[in-house]
Amino acid sequence: MQTIKAAVCRAFDAPLTIEEITLRAPGPGEVEVAIEAVAICGSDISYLDGGFPCTLPAVFGHEAAGRIAAVGPGVTGLAPGDPVVVTLIKSCGTCPSCATDHPAICEAPSDPETTPIALPDGTPLYKGLDVGGFAERVVVDHTQVVRIPDFVPMAAASLLACGVITGVGSAINVARIQPGETVAVIGAGGVGLNAIQGARMAGASQIIALDTSPEKLATAESFGATDTLLGSEPKPWTLVRTMTGGRGADVVLVAVGNASIYDTAPRYLAPGGRMVMVGLPHASEKASYSPLGMAYAGQSLLGSMMGDAVIARDIPWLVEHYETGVLKLDELVSRSWSLEEINDAVADTRGGRAKRNVIVF
């Protein structure tokens, strides 16, 4: 058992507190990772707000990168010192989802009682999204990490854990965008920019970025958007139809966690189009649509959990594209912060100004 520093959430919608907590050694099939960088994702904000069900006290943070510090019994292919990306995707390898290459929706439930972290008095700490990355070190299942080359900066590498694989994967793995198709991406934040990159990498002929921020739309162009549109325009879906020759978009990627956006998103679709649910509204929020209209037009609704990523396959592939300059990673990092500055970093993220804020150890 060792003592580490972590940002602890003791109450929803309240500042995190930097505390010393205990971390047990890795057990069978587990690894300990010394965290060097962890990004602040919109899902972390939703947890901090109480929008996703969980217990407290907790340590959140799930977009992480660092180096293997120790391995538990039975772990092969990983050794102390290896640079790795740490993800929330924990795969049992045997359930129907894992067996058919969909580990992001692994059906084996996690046991919160096995959390490796606790307060000094022994009170268990909830390990947010199976990572608990707002801490100096984590203990996770070996299936949650992927070794990466040393040349990838840790701040950039941390984004591969969620925002990049979710955005790019939603375009390539879930929507299966084909060369020449038209795509609309609603939301040009961190995940939306990666959805734009994924659409570009898939060969989309037209990529329309929508956001209420002119600054974000300008950034979207640098990531591959061919057209931009203010989402605050009256009935923006009619403008998208005009921009696509009257058809609408073959694919609509909703990269914002706002249920009201989901109400209108199907209106952007062309006949036979696919709408992909990427951004995650709070659990209490509901959306509605016309089943008759969508069925009549042969349209589809597709859920995207972590971009349906297979991390052992997709993260090395993304690193290759980063090395060749096809995939932008460094440009996604808005600013680096220390662990002691995490509340300021969270506030900056809430303000919507950042692509990704990264805590660097």
N, C-alpha and C positions, 0 to 999 in steps of 0.2 A: 504494500500500500504506500503510495506517495502523495505528497501535497502539491497541488498546482493552483494557479490563479485562473479564475473564470468569471464571466459576466453572468450573474444569476438573476433570473426573473422570479420575484417573490409575489408580485401582484400584476394583473393585467393593466395595460395602459398606464404604466408607472415606470420610472427610470430603473435601469438595470444597476445592480450593485456589484462592484469588483470585490470578490471574496476568495479566500483560500478554501478549496474543497479537496476531497480525497479521490484518488483514482486507483482502482485495483489493477493488478497485472493482467495481461491478456490470457484468456483461457483457451481451451481447444478450439482451433479454427479462427482465432482472433489475432489482431495485430494492434500494437500501440503505435500511434503516429504523433511525432512532435510537430505541431501545427506551425507553419511559417506565414500563412495567409488564409484569411477567411472572409468571403464577401458577404454583404448584407443583401439578401434577396427579399422580394415582395412577400414571399410566403413567411419569412421570419417576422416581418411587420404584422402580418395577419395573426400569427401566433401571439405576438406581444400585445395585440389589441384584444385578444380573446375571441377572435373570429373563427378559429379552428379549435375544436374540442381537445383539451389536454389537461393534465394535472400540474399543479405547482407545489413546491418550487421546481424550476426547470432551468436547463441551459440549452439555448437554441443555437442556431448557426449550422448550416449544412453545405455551404459551398466552400470547400476547404482544400488546401494542398500543404504538403509538408514532407517529412522524411520518416521512414520506418525507424522506430526506436527499439522495438522488441517484437518478437513473434511468439505466438502460443504453440502448444503441441499440435502437430499435424499440418502446420502451414508450410507449404513448399512454394518455390518460385519467388519468394520475397525475403529480403535480408535487411538487417539494420543498415541505415544509410541510404537505402533506395529512395529516390524522389517519387512521390505518388500524388495522385488526385484522390480525394476522399469524397465519396458520394453517399446519397441516402438509399441507393438501390442495393438492397440486400436480397440475395437470391438463394433459395433453398436448393435449386438445381433439379428438383424432382417433381414439383407440382405441374399440372397441365400448362400453366402459363410459362413457367421457366423452361419446360421441356419443348415448347414451341417457340423459343427465342423471344419471349415477352417478359423478361425478368423484372421490368419496372412495375408490373402488376402481380408480382409473386403472391401466391395465395396462402403462404405459411405465415401465420400471425406472429408478430413480435411479442415478446414477453416483457412488459415494463418492469417486472420484478427482478430481472437480471441486469438492471442498469449498473454500469461499472463505476458510477460517480455518486458521491454522497456528501452531505455537509459534515463538518468535523464531529458533530454529535451523533453521526450515524444515520441521520434522516436521508432516505434515498432522494436523489435528484432525477427528475424526468429528463431523459436524453432526447432532446428535440429532433424529430425526424431521423432517429436512429444514428445521429452523429454527435450532437452537443459540441459544435465546433467553435463556439465563442469561448475558447479555453486554450491553455497552453499545450495541452495534450488530449488525445482521445483514444479510447479503445473501441474498435469496431470489428465487425466480421470481415474476414479476408476478402469476401466477394465484393465488398464495398470500395475497394481500392484498385487503382490501375497504375502501374509503373509508367513513368514518363521520362523523356530524355532530360539531361541536366541543363540543356540550353534554354528550356522554357522557363521564363521568370515565374516565381511562385505566385505573385499577384495575378498574373494572366492565367496561370494554370488553375487557380481556384475557380475561375469562371467556367471552366470545362465541367465542373461538378454538377451544375444545374442549369444556369442561364443559357449557356451555349448549347448543350445537348438538348435542352427543352425546345429552344427556338429553332435550331437547325433541324433537329429530329422531327419536330412537328411538320416542317415543310417536306422533308425527304422521306422519313419513315412512315408518318401517319397520312399526310395528304397525298404522298406519292406524286408530287408535281412532275409533270411531263414537259419536255422541251416545247416551247411555243405557247404554253398556257398563260393565262392572265391571272394575276394574284392580287388580292387586296389584304393588307396587313393593318389591322386596327390596333393602334397603340405602338408608339415608337420609343418605348423605354428599353431597358436592358434586354428583355426577352424578345420584344418586337424587332429590335435591330438584328438579333440573331435569326429570327424568322425570315427577315428580309435577306440576310446572308444565305440562308438555306434555299430560298426561292431562286436567288441568283445562281447558286451553285448547281441547282437542279435544271437550269436553263429556261426559266420563265421568260417570256418575251416582254411582259409588262408587269411591273411591280408597283402598285399604288399604295403609298404609306398614308395613313390617316392618323392625326393626332390634333389635340387642341393647342399645342405649343408650336409656334413657328420655328423656334430654336431646335426642337426635336426633329421637326420635319427637315430642316437643313442638314442635321446629322444623318438622317435616314438616307438622304441622297448620297452621302459619302460611303454608306454601307451597301448601296446597290439599288435603292428605289429609283425607278425611272420617272415616276410622277408622285406628286404630293398633294394632299388635300386637307384643309382644316376640317376636323370633325365637328366643329361648332357651326358649320354652314347649315342652313335649313335643308333638311332631307338630303344629306350627303350621298345616300345611295343612288339618288337620281343622277347626280353628277358623275358617280362611278360608272353608271350605265352609259352616259354620254361619252365618257372617256374610253369605253370599251366597245364602241360601235353599236350600242344599244342592247348588248347581251347581258352585261354584268360580268362578274369575275368567275372564272372556273373554280378558284379556291379562295376562301376567306379565312384568314387566320386571326382569331380574336385573342390578342395578347394583352388584354387588360382584365383585371379582376372586378368587373362591374356588371352586375346582372342586367341592368337596364340596357347595356350595349348588346347583350345577347338577344334581347327582345327584337332589335332592329337588324341584327347582323344577317339573317337570312335574306333580307331585301336586297343585299348586294350581289346575290348569287345568280349566275347564269343557269339555264336549264342543264340539269345533270351535274350541277356544281356541288362542291364539298365544303362544309363549314367545319373548322377544327377548333375545338374548345381548349385553348392554351392557358389563358389567364384564369385564376381561380377566385371567384367571389367568396365571401364569407359563407359559412355553412347555412346560415339562416336565410340567405337571399335566394329568390326564385326568379326564373325567367319563363316566358311563354312564347309560343309561336303557332303557326297554323299547320297542323299535320296535313290537312287537305291540300293546301297550296304547295307544300314541299313535296308531298307524294305525287301530285299531279305533274310537277316539274322534274321528278326523278332526282331530287336533291337529297343530300346526306348530311347527318350530324355525326361528327367523329370526336371522341374523347381522346385527349393526349396527356398521358401521365409520363412526365419526364421525356417527352418526345419519343416514347417507345424505344428508348436507347438500350442497346446491348453494350455496356461500357467497355468490355474487353475488345470489342470490335470497333466501336465508334470513336472512342477517345484517341486511340492511336491514329485513326484515319483523319481526325480533326487536327491533330498535331502535325501530320504531314502537310495538310493544307495551310496551316499556320507557317510552317517552315518555308513553303514556297510563296507565301504572300497572298494566297487566295482567301484565307480566313483571317479576319481582323480580330485580335485579342487585346493587344496593348491599348488600342484605341477605346476599348470598353471601360477601362479603369479611369474613373473620374478623379479619385483622390485616395491616397493611403492615409490611414489613421492608426493610432496606437490603441491598445485594448482600453486604456484609461479614458480615451476619447470616444468610446463606443456610443454613448448617449447622444453626443453631438453628431456622430456619423448617422445614427438612426434618424435624428431630426432632419438632417440634410436629405436623407433618402425619402422621408415622408413628404418633403417639400417638392419632390418630383424633379429636382434639378439634376440628379446624378444618373448616369448610366449604370454604374456600379461603384459603390464605396467599398473599400477593402481594408479590413483590419490586418495590419502587418506586425508580426512578432519579431 
